[in-house]
Amino acid sequence: MHKPKKEPEAPRCSCGRSRSEAAVSSFRSHVTLFTFHRCECGLEWTEHAVGVDRTQPVTTDEVIEVHERMARFEGPLSELLGMQSAN
């Protein structure tokens, strides 16, 4: 049996607001990260990201890249991190 294909994520909620304006909260387990979003209209959705392998070292270049991206960026953190919806 084939898994259904995901439809592209709409940039706006069904009420017309930008999804980036939604309230965000997150929960991290030892395996994964869940990010919960709630629009002002009441619509909710969840993003799921596989946890980071903390046994792998982070390079100095990776740290510098993150700081440079954060210094230039203006907007919601979920957009900066490129998180996608799990729906």
N, C-alpha and C positions, 0 to 999 in steps of 0.2 A: 504494500500500500504506500502511495506517495504522500508526503507531507504537503499541506497546502502552502502555496507561496505567499509570502508577506506582501501586502500592498505598500506602496511608498508612503512614508509618513507625511501627512499634511502639515504645512508650516503654520496653519491656524486651527484653532479649536472650532467646533461646529457653531459656536456663538459668534465667531468672527475675530476674537482676540488672538494675538500671537501666542503660540505655545510657550515661547520664552518668558512670557509674563506670569506664568503659573507659579504658585507657591511650591517649593521643593523641600522634601525631607528625605533622608536616606538611612538605610540600615545595612551594616556590613556584618556578614557572618564570617566564619573562618574559610568559607569556600567562595563566596560571591558577594556582590554589592547590588542592592536594590535601591532604586531612586524612585520615590513616589511624587507625583505631580498632581496638583489640584487647581483647576481654573476657577476664576471667580464665579462662573456660571454653575459650578458644582461637578463638572466632568472631571473624572480622575483617570490617570493611566500610570503604569509602572514601567520603568526601564530596568533591565537586568544586564549586569556586566560580570563576566568571569573575574574572580579575584586575581590580584597580582601575585606572581610567584616571588615571595619575599626572600627566597634563598638566593636569588640572582642579584649581584651587586649593581648599584646604579653608578654610572660613570659621571665624571665631572662635566663632560660635554652635555649629558642629558640634563643635569641640574641647571646648567647655564641656559640651555634651550628653553626649559620650562620658565625660568625667571624672565627671559627675554619675551616670550609669548605673553606672560602675565602683565608685563610692563606696558606692552602695546595694546592690549585688549580692553575693550569697553563693552560690557554686556553680561549676560548670566553665565555663571560658572559652568553649567551643563553644556552650553554652547562652546565655551572655551575648550572643554575636555572632549568635545565631539561625541557626546553620549547619544545613543540612538534608543528609540522606544522599543520595548519588548513586545508590544502589542502586534 
